[in-house]
């Protein structure tokens, strides 16, 4: 099995999203290392983008700060390579909008990601109908392309989205942008069960998870738990706050 499969086989993993370069590159890296040391299993490395349409106010603002700090896709790949050298067992997923990938070129960026030890790409705004353009070079370089399913995706389209994919499925808990919420919609478990009728891949649930209670609810319904905005907020405070936030989520998942 590959690294991502091994992680999901071992337990329900905690997946942490970080806005790479926020509030500074150094503090961003320290926070991610602190989260891994506390037990985060997979890190989604968010490439800052000027028009992050899927992101709520916390991650959008962080993205703008990171851009002003000079963070780019090549620097994000170098960031990933440093993490890989320190943490050979941690899953690393590049979380990116398509424009930065297109700017470098799919084959070139996939080769660079593979060389850096990244396990896959989560292309936020890549439609199903155009996916093969990225899927072919990603597979040629041993990278997963992580599919996303929303609460509004019809079941027949879900079946097409997950068909033949690898890694895991990212289920978006809410019909909206990223951001912490007090509770998860009651239909999350039902939607995840529907997805699993069409794939043997694990399904991880994200959007809205920023507390132990929310992490527990997501872990009860899904094969993995994804948290972003809460971690980004904690990163801005200190690496210790990021570690404490990670520990809180893990307590909820037990």
N, C-alpha and C positions, 0 to 999 in steps of 0.2 A: 504493500500500500504506500501511497505518497504521504507527505507530511500532513496535509489537510485531512485525508481519510484517517490517518493514525490518531489525530487529535479528536475527531468526532467518535472514533471507536473507543477511545479511552474514557470519555465522559461528555456531558453536555458542556460545551465550552463557553467561556465568556469572550465575546468579540468586542474589542474597543476600537472606536473610530477616533482618530486624532486629526486635527487640522495641522498638517506639517508646517513648521515655521512659526506657529503662534504660541505665545506672544513674541518669542524670539526662537531662532533655530536651536539655540543651546537649551533653553527652558523646555521647548517642545520635546527634545530628545531625552532630557532628564526625566520628564513626566512619563514618557512611554516606557523607559527603562524601569521606573518605579512601579508602573502598572504590571509589567511582565514579572518583576520580582515578587509582586504580591499574588500573582497567579493568573493574570490575563493570558489566554491561550492563543488568540489570533489578534493581530493589529491591522486595522484598515487605515492605510496611509492616504489621507485626503489631500489631493493636489489642489492648492488654492486656485480658484477660478473667478474671473471677473463677474460672471453672471450665473451664480449657483442656484438655479431655479428650483431644485428639489430641497434646498436647505432653508431652515427657519432663521430667525434673527441672530441666534447665537453663533451658528456656524458661518452664516453669511458675513457677519461682522469679523469673525476670526479670519476668514479667507481674505478679506480686504487688508487686514493688518499684516498677514503673512506675505501678501503680494508687495506691500510697501516695504517689508523687511527684506525683499529680494528673493523670496522662495519661488522656485521654478520646478518644472517636471524633472530636468536633469539633476537638480539639487535634491529633489525628493528621492530619486533613484539612488543617489549617493548616501542619503540618510538611511534608506533601506539596507544598503550594503553594510553599513556600520552596525545596524541592528542584527543582521544575519551573522556577522562575525562574533557578536557577543552572545547571541541566543539561537543556536542551531536548531532547536526544536520548536520554536515559536512560528506560528503561521503568519505570513505577511501577504496582504492583499492590497494592491494599488486601487484606490477609489478615485476615479477621475471622470470628468466630463470629456467629451470626445475631442474638442478643439485642441487641447494640448497634445493628445495622441496623434491627431492628424498632422499637426505641425512638424513633428519629428518623423512621422511615417510609421505605419503599423509594424512592418517587419523589423525596422531598426529599433523601435521602442520595445518590442517583445524580446528581441535579443538582449538589449540592455537590461531589462527586468530579470530575465533568466540568469544573466551573468551576475546580477546583484543578489540572487538568491530569493527573489520574490516568487510566491506560489501562484498568483493569479491576478486577474484584473476584474474590477467591478465597474463596468462602463455605465454610468448613471443614465445618460440620455441616448443610448444606442437602441434604436427600434429593432424589433425582431426581424423585420423585412430586410435590414441591412447588416445583420449580425455576422454573416459569413465572411464579410470583408476583414473583420478582426479575428474571427474564430479560427480561420485557417492558419495565419501566422502565429497566433497564440499557441495552438496545438503543436505546430512545428517546433516551437521552443519549449514545450512542456508546461505551458501555463494554463490554468483553469480560467474560463470566463464565467463569472458568477451571474446567473440570471436573477432578475428581480420580478416579483409578483405583487401586485397591489390588491387592496380590498375590492377594487372595481373591475379587476381583470376577469372577463368571462371564462367559464371553465374550459370551453373549447380552445381558447387562446392560451390558457395556462398549459394545457397539454402540449401545445406547439412550443411554448417558451422553454419548458423543461426537457423536452425530448432530446436525448443524446448528449445532455450537458454533464459536466463533471464538477467536483468540488462540493458545493452546497447551494441551496436555493435561499435567497434573501427574501423573506416575506415582510412587506411593509405593513405595519400594524394599523395604520390610520390613512384615511384619504386626505392627505395634506402634506405639509412640509415637516422637516425634522423639528424636534423640540420636546422638552420634558413635559410629561402629562401625569396627572395623579393616578389615573386608572387606564387599563387597556379595554378596548371594545369587547363586548361579550362574545362576538362572533369569531374572535381570533382562532380559538381552538378548532372550530368548525371549518374555517377556511384552510387552516394548515392540514387538517385531515383530508380535505378535498385535494390539495396539492399532492399529498402523499399517495393518493390513488393513481397518480400519473407518473410517479418517479420513485426510485429507491434511494435517491439522494437525501441526506439530512436537510431539514428546513430550519433555518435560524430566523428568529423574529427580532425586528428592529423598529425604530422610531418610537419615541415616547418613554423610553426606559431610563429612569434616572434615580431610582430608589430601590431599596431592598424588596419592598412589596411588589413593585412593578417587575423586578427581575424574577421574583418567585412566580408571579402569574405567567410571565413569558416562558419560564423554564418548565412549568407544568404543561404548557401547550406545545412547545417547540423542542427541537433537538439542540438548540443553541440560543444564546441571548446576545443581542447587539446593543451597545449603548454608545451614543455620540455626544449630544449636546451637553449632558451632565459632565462628561469627562473633559470636554473642551473648557467648560466653565472652571472646573477644578484646576486644569492646567494653568490657567491665567493666574491662579492664586499662588500655587507652589507645587513642586514635585511631590511634596509630602501630602498635599491635599489631593493630588491625583491618585496617590497610593491609597489614601484613606477611602476615596470614592470607590476605587476598584474593590477594596476589601468589603465595603458595604454591599455592593452588588453580589459578590461571591457568597456572603452570608445569607443573602436572600435566596440564592440558588441551591443551598444545601437542603 
